[in-house]
Amino acid sequence: MIASITGSILAFEPISNQLQPFAIHNLDEISITEMVTALQSEYEEIIDVSVTNDDFVIASVITQEGNSETFYIHPSSGKKVGNLIEKEGIYKFATNLHRSLFLKSTGRFIVGFVSFLLLLIIITGTILIAKRQGGFKRFFSKVVKEDAKQYYHIQLGKLCWIPLVIITLTGVYLSLEKFSLLPNYKVTHQAVEASETAKKHIETANFSIFQNTMLAEIKTIEFPFSEAPEDYFLLELKNKELVIHQYTGEILSVYEYPIVALASYWSLLLHTGQGSIIWAIVLLLTSFSILYFMYSGFAMTLKRTKKQHIPKNIYKKSTAKFIILVGSETGNTYRFASMFFDALIANGQKAFITQLNTFETYENAEHLIIMTATYGEGEAPSNAKNFLSLLKKTSFDQKIKYSVVGFGSLMYPDYCKYAIDIDQSLQGHKNFEATIPIYKINNQSFTAFENWANAWADYTKIPISIKKPTANINLKKLREFKVIKRSRLNIDDTFTIHLQPVKKQKFQSGDLLSIYPEKDLIERQYSIGKIGNEIILSVKKHEFGICSSYLSQLSENDIVKAKIKRNPEFHFPKYANDIIMIANGTGIAPFLGMINENTDARNLYLFWGTRTKASTAIYKEILDESIASDRLTNLHISYSQETTQKEYVQDAIATQQNFIAQVLQNDGVILICGSVAMQNQVLHILETIIKSKLCMSLSDFENNEQILMDCY
């Protein structure tokens, strides 16, 4: 932390130096000859000239009045441009603290060692990101945003990877140099006389080496002390040192700096940012990023520790009828397992929860519920790696019913792979019988988990209720929205409601409106469609739905308190020319707004599934106007409850295989909004199309932002 804070302060020094009036920014255009000519016309004698890493040119001269002075010059004119500036006190303090913590050699060792530890963290962090993303080839692919701190920790890590490696490597190198742990070198020149054919005196300005060497290449140039032939010019460049005869300009000796010296020079420049405003700014931002990594790293560790806390078991494993086994790498799966465990206990069932790695014989078990994530390239989480081998070794006297729930993200090719492996192993075991098929949950969807729990409860006839966590929300920070109009309930008990922010607020179609009914303060989210400056929501009124009942009773000019949550991963894809929108039921709402955004006449195709023709009445005006204005290219509606022809939206997609493949191949985008059940069916069909028609995987297109989803 000290190194990062002081590093941030020190990054300002080269920035401020580069903004000084005596910093020369065209040194690569000014030759030594030009500078020497200017200096000789201005001063009685030149002692030496040096060029700093911050592009200051310092000259030590004897003036025409006979005074010895050292100051900043402009090399083209030779004139003085400023007195030497002293390092600011804040930078002196920060430098000493940054280098040695004011502990001299002990402090230098600590700082160097900590730099080395940070390098190890970067290396292991790189490996972990690659493993999490499914391999090094996918290192820079899209990251699933499960948790804000984790998401930005990874994204910032990828963005700052190169400067972080440079900072730590150069820091370690400079520390080794200070402790003389690097190979030593000594600059030596052999005394060599000028050749016999080059005894003729040449004007200094005409030296070939001076004419062809720009100031950007030099560190210092020492002028001869006397007129004696044995006194030479000593020219120190960035990669070598030269001895030059003062009369002939002949190079008498060259010392090429070893790699150690060059590495020291570049390590100092890269570690401090001297001479480059852009690199200094990069170092400044990287130093700030290290502070964020510290904060987010600790926060994630604490959160993960809490998440990995397994509820206290009331019943012993030997007496429990329901065994819940959990496999999790980040701790997210524990949250869902704990909810299910609490629901069983609340129902009076004898349940026992533990990690997959502790699997053994359970004497009275009747049901085995396995909830597991997949890590890396289809691997088991760390607390589940031993399960499959334990399963082979463990024998049971009774038949046990089982259910497997996989957690993962469709962005990865090995979506729920470990859960699939477990399910296949249990299928081949004589003592296990499946209750319901394996269930996969994308991106920690609570709604999908609730759907699985309801299906499991229906099968087992155990009426459990999963309790959704109460939102931690400050009600005073909610914004006000005025009801503009609300439609009547249609035949499916669905209605639309138009809201307008009371105060100006930015939002887009695809964003989410979070409402917290005072009765339970549990967050309900609705996908937003933006038409003009109005929000349009499509809501299904449920018999016992607290929020949907509340919204269905609102009248014009009523005020709703809510907040908008940005959902940039589900906005209208202006980068695509062909866009397919797939929705069922109320999932049409954001698409109504996106159609309204299509002012550039992109090809927009809407596939929508609803129950009956009468269900479309509340959307008819908007849809008809969209087609008439050419903002909607084509509309296909599937009716699931019409007596003449029943069709689900996924059935319509299945008949359009060539069209779907062509859109994806031409960089088009598919958006899906609606129920999780519909999403799973559509994704299954898309996966089949992509594999058969394009010989690629679904995750390739999701990573390329060609498949966007917002399902519930």
N, C-alpha and C positions, 0 to 999 in steps of 0.2 A: 504494500500500500504506500509506504514511504517513497519507494523508488518510482512508483507510478505518478504520485502527486508531484514530486520534484521533477520528474521527467516532463510532466505537462508544463511546469513553470519554465524549465530550461528550453523547451521547444519554442518559446516566444523569443528567446534571445537571437537566434539566427534570422527569425522573421523581422524583428526590429532592426537588426544590423543591415539586412538587405534593403530596408527602406531608408537608410541613412543617405544623405546627399553625396557622400564620398565613396559609396559602393559603385564600382565600375562594372557595368553589365555587358560590355562588348569586348572583354579582354581577348576573346578568340579572334578579334579583328585587328588588334594592335600588336605589332611586332616589337621585339627588343630594340631593333634599329631605330624605330620611330620614337620610342621612349628615350633612348640614350641621346639621340640628337636633340630632343627637347630639353633634357636635363643639362646637357653641356652648354646650351645657350643661356640657361638660367642661373647656373651656379658655378662657383669657382672650382669645386671638386666634388666628385661623387664617391661616397664610401661604399654604400651597398643599397640594394633595392630588394624588397620582399613583397610577395603577393600572398595575402592571407586566404584562408578557406572561405571567408565571407566577401571576397572580391575587393578588399581594400588594398591599395598599392601604397606601401610605406617606403619612404626614401630617407636615408641618412646622408646629409650633404654638408659641405662647407660653403656658406653663402659668400656673395661678393664682398660683404663686410668682414669676412673672416670668422664668422660665428659657426659653431658646429650645432646643427639642428636635425631633429627627426620629426617628420610629420606625414600626413596623408597628401598625396599628389594626384593630379589627373595625368596619366601617362602620355596623353597626346600633346598636352601643352607643357607639361613639366611643372606647372604652377601648383602652389600649395592650396589645398581645398579644405584643410581642417587640421586641428591639433589632435594628437592621439587621445582617444577616449578611454577612460578607465572602466573596467567591468563594473556594472551596477551591483550594489550591495546585495540585493535580493538574489541575483544570479550567483554571486560568490557563496552566499549561504546555501542556496539550493545545490550548487555543485559539490560542496564539501559533504553535505548531508547525503546526496545521491551517490557519491563515490565511496564514502567510508563511514557514514553515520556518526561522524566526529570521533570515531574510535581508531583512527589511523589504520595500521595493517590489519588488525582484527576486524575492523569494519569493512575494509576492502574485501577480505575473505568472505565475510557474511554476504555482502552484496553479490559477489561473484558466484557464490554457492547458490543463492536464491535465484539468480539468473539461470543457472543450470537446471534448478528444479522447475522453473517456469518452462524451460525448453522441453523437459520431460513431459510436463502437463500438455504442452502443445502437441507433442508427438502422440501421446496416448489419446488425447482428445481427437486428433485427426483419425486415428484408428477406430475410435468409438463412433464417430460420425459416419465413417465409411461403412462400418458394420451395421449401424442403424439404418443407413440409406440403402443397404443391400449390395455393398461392394464399392471399390474405389472408382469404378466407372460411373457410378451414380452419385459421387461425392457432391457435385454441384447441382444435383437435381432438386426438385421442389421438396420442401420440408412440410410435413403434416403439422398443423398448428393445434396440438392437443393442449398446450399450456403456453401462455404468453412468454413467461420467463425462459422456458426451455426453447421456444421457437426463436426468440431474439438472441439467446445465447449461441445457438447453432448458426443462425444467419450471420451474426456479427463475427463469429469465429471464422466462418468461411471467407467473409469479406476482408478480415484483417489478418488472414493466415500468413501472407508473405511478409508484411511489415513486422508481425509478431516474431516470426522466425529470425528475421534480420536483426531485430533489437536484441533478442536473447543470445544469438550466436556472437554478435559483435560485443555484447556485454561480457560474455564469458571470455572471449578472446582478449579484450582489453585488460581484464582481471589477470589472466595468465601472463600477459606482458608485464604488468606492474610487479608481479612476483618473480620475474625473470625465469619463467618456466618455459619460455620459447627459445629456440636456437639463437645464439648471439651472432652478431655480425659487426664488422668494423670497416668503415670506409677507408680505403688505402689507395694512394696514387703513386705510381713510380715516377721519379724525376726523369723527364724526357725533354731533350732539347729540340728546338725547331729544326726541320730538315734544311739542308744546305740550299735547296732550290727555293726555299720560301723565306729568305732573309729580308726581302724587300718589305718596308713598312707599308701597311694598309690602314686607311682611316677606319676607326672603330665601327662607324656606321655602315661600312661596306663589308664587314665580316659576314661570310655566307651563313654561318650558324645563327647569327643575330637576325639576319634578314628573313630566315625561314622558320624562326621560332616565335610563336605567339605568347603573349603574357599569360594566357590561360594555362599554359603548359609548365610554367616555372613556379618554384617556391622562393628561391633567393638568387641574387647575382651579386657576388662580391667583386669589387673593382680592385685593380692592382694597388698595393700600398705605396709603391714607389715606381720610378721609371726604369728600374733595373730589370733586365730581360728575364731574370729568374722569378720575378713577381708576375703572377698570372691572374686572369679572370677565373673565378670559381663559380660555375653555373650549376645550380641544383634544380633539376627538373623533378617531375613527380615520379619518374621511373628510373632515373639515373643521375649521376653527377659527372660533370665534365670540367677538365682543366684546359683553358684556352690561352694561347700565347697572346700577350697584350699588343704586340705589333703586327703579327702576321695573321692572327685569327685562326691559326691552325689548332685543331683539337689534339692536345698532347697526351691526354689520358682520359679514359672513360671507365666509370665504375657503375655497372648495372646493379640496381638494388635487388637483393634476393626476394623471394616470394614472401618471406616473413615481414620484411619492411613494407612491401606493397600492401599486404594484408592489414598491417597496423594502420597504414594511411587510410585505406578505404573503410576499415572498421570504425575509425574515428569519425569520418565524414558521415557514414551511414547511421552511426549511433547518435550523433548530435544534430544532424540536419544542416550543418554549416554549408553555406553557399547555395542553398536551394530553398526558396520559400515553399514550394509545393511539397518537397519531401519533409520539411519541418512541420507543415500542417498535417501531413500524414502521420508523423510521429506524435504530434499533439493529440490527434483523434484516437490513435492507437493506445496512447497512455490512458486516455479517458476510458477506452473500451476495456482495458485491463481492470479498472475499478468496477465497471459493470459486470465483468466476468466473475469477480470476487463476490459481488452482491448476489447475482443470479445463481452462481454455483452454490453458495451457502443456502440461499432460499430454496433451491431445488432439493438439496440434500435434506434439509429440515422437513420439507413437504413430503419427500419420498419416505422419510422415516415414519412420518405420521400415517401416510397411506399404507405402508407395509404393516401397520399394526393390525393384527388379527383380533377380532372380538374375543373376549374371554368366553371360553366354552363352559356352558352350564352342565352339560352332560358328558360323561366319559365316552371315549371312542368305542368302548366295548358294549355300551348300551344304546348308542345312537342308531337311529334308523336311516337318517339322512347324512351322508358324508359329502362335504363340499371341499374340493381340492382346487387350489389356486396356483397358477403359474404367471408371474409378472416380473418384468425387468425394471419398469419405472414406477410401479406401485399403483397405476391407475386401475388395474383389474381388481385389486383388493376392495376398492370402493363399491364396485358392483356386487362382488361376492358377499361383502358385509351387508348390503341392502337385502340380498336374497336370504342370507342367514337370519337377519333380524325378522324378516317376514315369516319365516318358518317357526321361529321361537314364539313370535306373537300369536301364531295360530295354534300353539300348544304342541308343536312337533319336537321330537328329540333329534336335534341337529348337532353336527360336529364339523368344525372348519379347521383346515390346516393347509400346509404347502404340499405341492405335488411330490416333492422330494422325500416326504415323510410317509409316502404310501406304504401300507402294510395290510394285514388281514384284519377285517372288521367283522366281528362275530355276528352282530345282529343287524348289519346293514341291509337295507332293502333298496335304497336308491343311492346312486353315485352321481354327483353333479360336478363336472369338471369345467372350470373357467380358466382359459389360458390365452395369453398373448403369444405372438411370434416375434422373435428377435433376429435382426440381421437377415441373412439369406436363408430363411426358413428354419432357423435354429430355435432350440428351446430356450426360454428365459433361464437365468442362472439358478433359480430355485425350483426348476422343473426338469433339469437335465437328466436326472436319474430315474424318472418315472417309467419310461418304457422298459428299461432293464429290470426294474423292481416288479413290473407287471408280469414279466416272464417267470420270475422266481417265486411269486406269491400265488398260493393256492387258496381256493375258497370252497366251503362245503355247501353254500347256498347259492341260488340264482340271484343276481343283482341287476336291477334296471339302471340304465345310465343315460345321461344326457351331456353332450359336449357343446360348450359355447366358446367360439373363437373370437378374439378381439384383434383388430388390425386396421389397416388402411388399404383401400383399393389402389392407392398410388404405387404400392410396391408389388412387384411380380409374384412374390411368395405370400400373397394375402392369406392369412390364417393357416399357413402351411403346417405349423406344429399341431394345431388343433385337428387338422385333417389327418395327420399321422396318428394321433391318439385315437381318433374315431375309428380308423381302419384297423388298428391293433385290437381295440375292444370288440369290433365286429368279428374278428377271428378268434375270440376267446369264448370257450363254451359256457362259462359261467355268467356272461354279461349279455343283456338284451336291451336294445335301444328303446327309449320311450318315444321321443320325437327325433327326426333327423338332425344332424349337426346344424347348428345355427351360427351364422357369422355376423359380427357387428362391426360396422364401418365407423371409424373416427369417434369411438366412445359415445355413440348415440344412445341417450337414455331411452328415447322412444322405442328404438329397436330392441333394447334390453327388456323393456316393459312388455313388448309384443311377445318376446320369447317366454317371459315369466307367465304371461296369460295363457300361452299355448301349452306350457308345461302344466300349469294348474288345471286346465281343461282336461288334459290327458289323465292326470293323476287323481282328479276330483278333490284336490286339496285347495280350498278357496283362500289363497294367499293374496296379499295386497302389498305391492312395492311402494314404499313411501319416498316420494321425490324430495331431495334435500331442499330446505327453505333457503331462498336467495338472501344473500347478505347485501342488502341494498339500503341506501339512505333515501328515504321517501321524499325528503326535502329537496333532493337534487333532480327529481323527476320533472320533465317538461310538460307543458300544457298543450293539448291538441283539441281543436274545436270540431265538432261533428258538422259536416256540410250537408250530407244526406245519407240515408240508409234505405236499402231496398227492403221489400217484404221478404219473408221466408219463402223459398221456392218449394217444390215438391219433395226435395231432399233435406228440408230444414236448413238450407244454406242461404246466406245473404251476403251482400256487399255493403261496405261502409266506407264513406269518404271522409278523411280527416285532414285538417289543415293546421300546421304549427302556429300557435299564437304568436311566438317570436320567431324571427328568421332562423332557419336551421338547414344545414346541408344534408341531403340524403339522395340516394339513387335507388332505382328499381333493383331488387335483390337484397337490399339491406333488411334488417330485422327490427320490428317494433316490439319492445319488451314491455309487457303490462303486468302489474303486480296487484291483483285484487286484494282489497283490505281484509277479506275474510280469511285468507291463508298466507298471503304474501309470497306465494310460490310463483316464480316467473313463468309467464306464457309468452312465447315468441310467435309472431306472425310475419310472413314474408311480405315485403312492401312492393307495391306497384306504384310508380310515380307518374301521374298524369298532370301536366302543368305544375302547379305548386301543391298539388293535393296528393295525399296518400290514399291508395285504394287497398282495402283488405278484403279477402274472401274468407268467410268464417262459416264453419259447420256448427250449428247449435246442437249440443248434446243434452240429453235429458237431465243429467246431473252435472253438467259442465258449468262450473262457477264463472269462468271468464267469458265463455261464449254466451251464456245466459245474460250476463251483465251487458255485453256489447249489443245483444239483440234487443235490449229494452231502451237503448239510448235514442234520443230525439235530436232534431236539428238544433244546433247552437249549444248542446251539452258539451261539457269539458271532460276530456279523458286525460289522466296523468300517466305518462309512460316515458320511455327513453328509446332513442334510436341507437342501434348497434350496427356499426359499419361492417359490411360483409363483402370486402373487395374481391374475394375469390368467386363471387357469383354476380358480377356486374355484366352489363351488356358488352359483349366482346367486339369492340370497334375495329379490332385488328383482323377480323375475319369477314370474308365476302359471302360465305354460305353458312347459315346458322339454322340448326334444327332444335326446336324446343319441344320437350316431351313432358307432359304433366297429366296428373289425374286429380279429379275433384277440385279442392280449393287451391291446389298447387298452381293453378293458372294465374293467380294474382300478380306475381312479379313479371310474368310474361306479357300481361296487358300493358304494363308500364314500359317494358323493353320494346314492344312493338311500336309504342308511341315515340320512342327514342330513334327509331329507324328512319331518320330523315335523309339518309344518303342512298336510299333505294337498294339496300343490301338484300340478298335473297334470304327471306325469312320463312321457315316452314314450321307450323304448329301442329303437333300431334297431341290431342287432348282426349282423355278418357273420362266419361261421366256416366250417370245411370240411365237417364232417359232424355228424349228430345226436349221434354218440358223443363229439364234441369238447366238448359242453356239460356232460358229467357232473361235472366238477370245480367247476362254478359252480351246479349245479342246486339245491342246498340253499339257497344265499343268494337266488337268483332266485325260487324258490318261496315262501320266507318273505316276500320283499318284496311279491309280488303278494297274498299272503294278508293281509298287514297294511295293504294299500292305500297303501303308500309308492311303489309302481310302478303307474302307471295302465294302461300297455299295453306289451307286449313283442312285438317282431317279430324273428324270427331268420331270416337268409338263409343258405342252405347252398350253398357253391360247388362241392362235390365229391360231392353226392348224385346217384346215377344217375337218379333219377326226375325231379327238378326242380332244375336248377342256377340259383342266383340269388346275385348279389353285393349287398352292402348298398346300393350306389349305385342298383341297379335298383329296390330297394324304395322308395328316396327319390323316384325318378322317377315312381312311380305315385301319389304323395301330393302332387301339386302344389298343389291347392286347400287342403289341410290345412296344408302348409308356409307358404304365403302368408298364411293366416289367423293362424297363430301369430305370424309376424313383424309383421304389421299390428297385432296386439293387444299389442305390446311383449313378446312371448315371446322366449326365448333358445334358440339352437342351439349345442350343444357337440360338437366333433369330436375324437376321439382314436384314434390307430392309425397306420397306415403313411402315408407321404407320397403314395404312389401312389393309395391310397383317398381321401385328402384332396383331391387334384387332381381326381379324378373327381366327388366329391361337390360340390366348389365349382363345377365347370363346370355341374352340374345346378342348383345353387342360383342361380347367376347367370342361367341361362335362366328359371327360375321367377320370380325377382325382377323381371327386365326385362319379361317378358310379363304377369305378374299384377299387379305393383305399380308398374311404370314407374319403377323406381329402380335404383340400382347396388348391387352387393355391398358395396362399401366404406362406403356409408352405414350399413349395419347393423353392420358390424364396428366402425366409429367409435363407434356408439351402444352398443357392448358387447352386441350381440344375436347375434353370431357369435363364439364363442371356440374356439380351436384349440390342441391340443398333440399334434403329430404328429412322427413320427420315421422 
